[in-house]
Amino acid sequence: MLTVCIYMCVCVCVCYMSHIWFLQSNHLRQQLYVSSSQRTNNRKEFCKLKTGVLVGIGNPLLDLEADVPPEFLKKWKLKEDDAVLCNDKLIPMFFDLVDNYKVQFIAGGSTQNSLRVAQWMIGKPHSVTYFGCIGGDHFGHVLRVKAEEVGMNAVYQIRPKEKTGTCATCIVGQSRSLCAHLAAANLFSVDYLELQENWKLIEKARYFYVAGFFMSSCLPAIYKIAEHADNASKYFMMNLSATFICSTMKEHFVRLFPYIDVLFGNEKEAFEIAKALGFESQCLKEVVICIANIEKASNRSRLVVVTQGPKPVIISDGSMFQTYPVPQLADERIVDTSGTGDAFVGGFLSQFIAERSIEECVGAGIWASQVILQRSGCSLPDLCDYHVL
């Protein structure tokens, strides 16, 4: 539960790939991607994207990050390199942090992180729409401003009497102490999604992304989107998010898997979901291919994207298996690993929705993750200088 609250889905920076074997898979290329020979200037392609082409739904959090002295942690009985769930006694700590320290506000939450990165890389305003729930407080206003800075359309359900979900990151030297308060972020309702003006956004979109974390918040909304995507021949994409999500949400994954066109996760999550579904193997290749081959509702192949830290990224559609090496960053360039997995997904999606080749999708994911790896939290530079190679 604590992992859900703080979203410590610390994934990986993944690689720039030079392999072309993947493009030789006609089966996958025909069903999911365009070939390299069809590439055009990335910005021109993005201009062709329709408004709201990508929709995501998740738990929006406002990340509050600040350097604090050891005395601050002692005052609030927090520990270095620890993570806790906020209780009533710790709520005043957030105000202490904001009032007395230089705080950096970042729009957070796993799905929101990924969609912000995707929107930032796409550049064309409102290409991405994000649904979530916030409170009717000042932090909710700040979160909306931060989320919309990159041009993303933030469609928040507002719970006036609830507090906006927050996560305090207290930095002491090289250590961090995190305190998460989900609050309103856990209160999204499917009724809000079904409002006429909101459902029009769903009908307008072609791609949908949900992190597994949201399964503990509003499963009816996930089911509704997945079924809509299948009925309309659209793309439904998910992230395994955490090993405990894989084990505790087994029954729901069984129901959702037929709809999943693209599945993201790391190697531990891949092993865990395979185990939960009754397939145990010590061979990651076997596990990934097995996951890719789980029955689908449509004739479209399922693409499984598995990251594994400094080791190669794995891609499979069930009939093929490809790995991509991970370029290393010097230790002195690494600032913060949190949010890199979310950033990889965002970079990948920015190219996927433009029907780019697998090379460009993975390459963009790598690039985005390494940008975030060299920054504090999942914060973004003002300008995106990514170019398709």
matplotlib code that plots the C-alpha trace (Angstrom):
import matplotlib.pyplot as plt

x = [0.0, 2.8, 4.4, 1.2, 1.1, 4.6, 4.8, 8.3, 8.2, 11.9, 12.4, 15.2, 17.0, 17.0, 18.9, 19.5, 19.3, 21.1, 19.5, 17.5, 16.3, 13.1, 12.2, 12.5, 9.4, 6.7, 4.1, 4.7, 5.5, 2.2, 0.1, 1.7, 4.3, 5.4, 8.8, 11.9, 11.6, 8.3, 9.8, 9.4, 10.4, 9.1, 7.7, 5.8, 4.4, 3.3, 1.4, -0.8, -1.9, -5.4, -6.1, -6.6, -5.3, -3.8, -5.8, -4.5, -6.2, -4.4, -3.8, -2.6, -0.2, 1.6, 5.2, 6.7, 10.5, 12.8, 16.3, 15.9, 18.2, 18.4, 16.5, 13.4, 13.2, 13.8, 11.0, 8.5, 9.9, 10.9, 13.9, 16.4, 16.0, 12.5, 9.0, 5.9, 2.1, 0.9, -1.2, -3.1, 0.0, 2.0, -0.4, 1.0, 4.5, 3.4, 2.6, 5.9, 7.8, 6.0, 6.2, 9.8, 11.8, 12.3, 9.9, 9.9, 6.3, 6.1, 3.0, 3.4, 1.8, 2.9, 0.5, 0.6, 4.4, 4.3, 1.7, 3.5, 6.7, 4.7, 3.0, 6.4, 8.0, 5.1, 4.9, 1.5, -0.8, -3.6, -2.4, -2.6, -5.6, -5.3, -8.1, -7.7, -9.1, -7.9, -9.2, -10.7, -7.7, -4.6, -2.5, -5.1, -4.8, -1.0, -1.2, -3.4, -1.0, 2.0, 0.2, -0.9, 2.5, 3.6, 0.3, -1.5, -5.2, -5.8, -9.4, -9.6, -12.6, -12.7, -13.7, -14.2, -14.0, -11.0, -7.3, -5.3, -2.9, 0.6, 4.0, 6.7, 10.2, 12.5, 16.1, 19.0, 22.3, 22.2, 19.3, 15.6, 12.6, 9.2, 5.8, 2.7, -0.8, -3.1, -6.3, -8.5, -6.2, -7.8, -11.4, -11.9, -15.3, -16.5, -19.5, -17.2, -15.7, -19.3, -20.3, -21.1, -18.3, -15.8, -16.9, -16.5, -12.8, -12.7, -14.5, -12.1, -8.9, -7.2, -4.7, -5.3, -2.7, -3.2, -0.6, -1.4, -1.4, -4.8, -6.3, -6.6, -8.6, -11.3, -11.4, -14.8, -13.2, -10.4, -12.8, -14.9, -12.0, -10.6, -13.9, -14.4, -10.9, -11.6, -15.0, -13.6, -10.4, -8.3, -5.1, -5.3, -1.9, -1.0, 1.9, 2.4, 3.7, 4.8, 5.2, 2.6, 0.1, 0.8, 0.1, -2.8, -4.7, -4.4, -8.1, -8.4, -5.4, -7.0, -10.0, -8.0, -5.3, -7.4, -7.7, -4.0, -2.2, 1.0, 2.2, 5.1, 7.0, 10.4, 11.8, 10.7, 7.1, 7.2, 8.2, 5.6, 2.7, 3.7, 3.8, 0.4, -1.1, 0.4, 3.4, 6.7, 10.0, 13.5, 14.0, 13.0, 12.7, 10.2, 8.2, 8.0, 6.9, 4.3, 2.9, 2.8, 0.9, -1.9, -5.2, -6.3, -9.8, -8.7, -6.4, -3.7, -0.5, 0.3, 3.6, 5.4, 8.1, 10.3, 13.0, 15.7, 17.9, 21.3, 20.6, 19.0, 15.4, 13.3, 10.7, 8.4, 5.1, 4.9, 6.4, 9.6, 12.0, 14.5, 16.9, 18.3, 21.5, 21.5, 24.0, 25.5, 25.6, 28.6, 27.7, 28.3, 25.6, 22.9, 20.8, 17.7, 16.3, 12.7, 10.4, 12.8, 10.5, 7.5, 9.6, 10.6, 6.9, 6.2, 9.0, 7.9, 4.2, 5.2, 6.5, 4.0, 1.0, 2.7, 3.0, 6.8, 9.1, 10.0, 13.5, 12.1, 9.7, 12.4, 15.0, 12.6, 11.9, 15.6, 16.3, 13.4, 14.5, 18.0, 16.8, 14.9, 17.8, 19.9, 17.3, 15.6, 12.2, 10.2, 10.8, 11.1, 13.4, 11.5, 12.4, 12.4, 15.4, 14.6, 15.1, 14.5, 17.9]
y = [0.0, 2.3, 1.7, 2.9, 6.1, 7.2, 5.8, 4.5, 2.8, 3.3, 1.6, 2.1, 4.1, 2.0, 1.9, 3.4, 0.5, -0.2, -3.6, -3.8, -7.4, -6.2, -4.4, -7.6, -8.9, -8.3, -9.6, -7.0, -4.2, -4.7, -4.8, -2.1, 0.0, 1.8, 0.9, 3.1, 4.0, 5.8, 8.1, 11.9, 14.9, 14.3, 17.7, 17.6, 14.2, 15.5, 18.4, 15.9, 14.4, 15.1, 16.9, 14.5, 11.5, 10.0, 9.7, 8.5, 8.0, 7.8, 9.1, 12.7, 13.8, 17.1, 16.4, 18.8, 18.6, 20.6, 20.4, 20.3, 20.0, 16.8, 18.6, 18.8, 15.0, 14.7, 17.2, 15.2, 11.8, 11.0, 8.9, 9.2, 6.9, 5.9, 6.3, 6.6, 7.0, 10.3, 10.2, 13.0, 14.0, 14.5, 16.7, 19.9, 18.8, 19.7, 23.3, 23.5, 22.4, 24.9, 27.9, 27.5, 25.9, 26.4, 23.9, 22.7, 21.8, 19.0, 17.4, 13.7, 10.3, 7.5, 7.9, 11.7, 11.6, 9.5, 11.7, 14.9, 13.6, 12.4, 15.8, 17.6, 15.6, 15.9, 19.7, 20.2, 21.5, 19.2, 16.2, 14.4, 14.3, 13.2, 12.2, 12.1, 13.4, 16.3, 18.3, 21.8, 23.3, 25.4, 22.4, 21.3, 24.7, 24.4, 20.8, 21.9, 24.7, 22.4, 19.7, 22.1, 23.9, 21.4, 21.8, 18.7, 18.8, 18.0, 17.0, 16.7, 15.5, 17.8, 16.7, 20.1, 18.7, 16.5, 17.4, 17.1, 14.1, 15.1, 13.5, 15.4, 14.6, 15.9, 15.9, 15.7, 15.6, 12.5, 11.0, 11.3, 10.9, 10.6, 11.1, 10.5, 11.5, 10.1, 11.8, 12.8, 11.0, 7.7, 9.0, 9.1, 7.7, 6.2, 8.5, 11.4, 9.6, 9.0, 12.7, 13.6, 16.2, 13.8, 10.7, 12.8, 13.0, 9.2, 8.8, 11.3, 9.5, 6.6, 5.5, 4.9, 4.4, 3.3, 2.4, -0.6, 1.6, 2.9, -0.5, 0.1, 3.3, 2.8, -0.5, 0.3, 3.2, 1.0, -1.7, 0.9, 2.3, -1.1, -2.3, 0.9, 0.6, -3.0, -2.2, 0.8, -0.9, 1.5, 0.8, 0.0, 0.1, -0.7, -0.8, -3.6, -0.8, -3.0, -6.6, -6.4, -5.1, -8.1, -10.5, -8.8, -7.8, -11.2, -11.6, -8.2, -8.7, -11.9, -9.9, -7.0, -9.0, -9.7, -5.9, -5.0, -4.1, -2.8, -3.8, -2.1, -3.4, -4.4, -7.9, -8.4, -7.5, -9.7, -12.7, -11.9, -11.5, -14.8, -16.5, -15.1, -16.4, -19.9, -19.7, -20.1, -20.0, -18.7, -17.7, -14.1, -14.8, -17.5, -15.4, -12.4, -14.5, -16.2, -12.8, -11.6, -14.7, -14.5, -14.6, -11.3, -10.1, -8.7, -10.0, -7.4, -8.7, -7.7, -5.9, -6.5, -4.0, -5.0, -2.9, -4.3, -1.6, -1.4, -4.7, -4.7, -3.7, -6.6, -6.4, -9.3, -9.7, -13.4, -14.6, -12.6, -11.6, -8.7, -7.1, -3.6, -2.6, 0.1, 2.9, 3.9, 7.4, 8.3, 8.1, 11.8, 12.7, 10.7, 13.0, 11.0, 7.7, 8.3, 8.9, 7.4, 4.4, 6.8, 8.9, 5.9, 5.1, 8.8, 8.9, 5.6, 6.7, 10.0, 8.1, 5.2, 7.4, 9.0, 5.4, 5.5, 2.4, 0.4, 1.9, 5.4, 4.4, 2.7, 5.4, 8.1, 6.2, 5.9, 9.6, 10.7, 8.5, 9.8, 13.4, 12.7, 10.6, 13.8, 15.9, 16.0, 14.2, 13.9, 17.5, 18.7, 21.2, 24.2, 23.0, 19.6, 19.2, 15.6, 14.8, 11.5, 10.1]
z = [0.0, 0.9, -2.5, -4.2, -2.2, -3.0, -6.5, -6.0, -9.3, -9.8, -13.1, -15.4, -18.0, -21.1, -24.1, -27.5, -29.8, -33.0, -33.8, -37.0, -36.5, -34.9, -38.1, -40.0, -38.1, -40.7, -38.4, -35.8, -38.2, -40.1, -37.0, -34.8, -36.5, -39.7, -41.1, -40.9, -44.6, -43.7, -41.2, -41.7, -39.7, -36.1, -35.6, -38.9, -37.9, -34.5, -36.1, -37.8, -34.5, -33.5, -30.3, -27.4, -29.3, -26.1, -22.9, -19.5, -16.1, -12.7, -9.2, -9.5, -6.8, -6.2, -5.4, -2.9, -3.0, -0.7, 0.9, 4.7, 7.7, 9.7, 12.5, 10.2, 10.0, 13.7, 14.4, 12.4, 13.4, 9.8, 8.8, 6.0, 3.1, 4.3, 3.0, 5.1, 4.7, 6.0, 9.2, 10.9, 12.9, 9.8, 7.8, 9.4, 8.2, 4.6, 5.6, 7.6, 4.5, 2.2, 4.7, 5.7, 2.9, -0.8, -2.3, -5.9, -7.0, -9.5, -11.0, -10.0, -9.9, -12.2, -15.1, -14.9, -15.0, -18.2, -19.9, -19.0, -20.6, -23.7, -24.1, -23.5, -26.3, -28.7, -28.3, -29.9, -27.1, -25.8, -27.7, -24.3, -21.9, -18.3, -15.9, -12.1, -8.9, -6.8, -3.8, -3.9, -2.1, -3.0, -3.7, -6.3, -8.0, -8.0, -9.4, -12.3, -13.2, -13.1, -15.1, -17.8, -18.1, -20.8, -22.7, -21.3, -20.9, -17.2, -16.6, -12.8, -10.9, -7.8, -4.3, -2.6, 1.0, 0.3, 0.2, -3.0, -3.0, -2.1, -1.7, 0.4, -0.6, 2.1, 0.9, 3.4, 1.5, -0.7, 1.3, 0.9, 3.2, 1.6, 3.1, 0.9, 1.4, -1.4, -0.2, -3.1, -5.6, -4.5, -5.0, -8.7, -9.8, -13.1, -13.0, -13.7, -16.7, -18.0, -18.0, -21.6, -21.9, -20.6, -22.5, -25.7, -24.9, -24.6, -27.9, -29.5, -28.4, -30.1, -27.5, -23.7, -21.0, -17.4, -14.7, -12.6, -9.5, -10.5, -10.2, -6.4, -7.0, -9.7, -11.5, -13.2, -15.0, -16.3, -17.5, -19.3, -21.1, -22.0, -23.4, -25.4, -26.9, -27.9, -29.4, -31.4, -32.5, -30.5, -28.4, -24.7, -22.8, -19.2, -16.8, -14.3, -11.9, -8.9, -8.0, -5.3, -7.8, -10.0, -7.1, -5.4, -8.6, -10.3, -10.9, -12.5, -14.7, -15.9, -17.0, -18.5, -20.3, -23.4, -24.0, -23.4, -26.6, -25.1, -21.6, -19.8, -16.7, -15.3, -15.0, -11.4, -12.3, -15.4, -13.3, -10.6, -13.0, -14.8, -11.4, -10.4, -13.7, -13.1, -15.3, -13.4, -15.1, -14.3, -18.0, -18.6, -22.3, -21.7, -19.3, -21.6, -24.6, -22.4, -21.4, -24.9, -26.0, -23.4, -25.3, -26.9, -27.6, -31.0, -33.7, -32.9, -31.3, -27.8, -27.4, -24.1, -23.2, -20.2, -18.7, -16.4, -15.0, -16.7, -18.6, -22.0, -22.7, -23.9, -26.6, -27.7, -29.5, -28.8, -32.1, -31.9, -29.1, -29.3, -26.8, -26.8, -24.9, -22.3, -22.6, -19.3, -17.7, -15.5, -11.8, -11.3, -13.9, -12.1, -9.8, -9.1, -10.3, -9.3, -12.2, -14.9, -15.5, -16.0, -18.3, -20.4, -20.9, -21.8, -24.4, -25.9, -26.1, -27.8, -30.8, -30.7, -31.1, -34.2, -35.6, -35.5, -35.8, -32.8, -33.0, -32.5, -29.7, -27.6, -28.5, -27.3, -24.1, -23.4, -24.2, -21.9, -19.0, -19.2, -19.2, -15.9, -14.5, -14.5, -12.8, -9.4, -9.5, -12.7, -13.5, -17.1, -18.8, -20.4, -23.9, -25.4, -27.8, -28.8, -32.5, -34.2, -35.2]

ax = plt.figure().add_subplot(projection="3d")
ax.plot(x, y, z, "-o")
ax.set_aspect("equal")
plt.show()
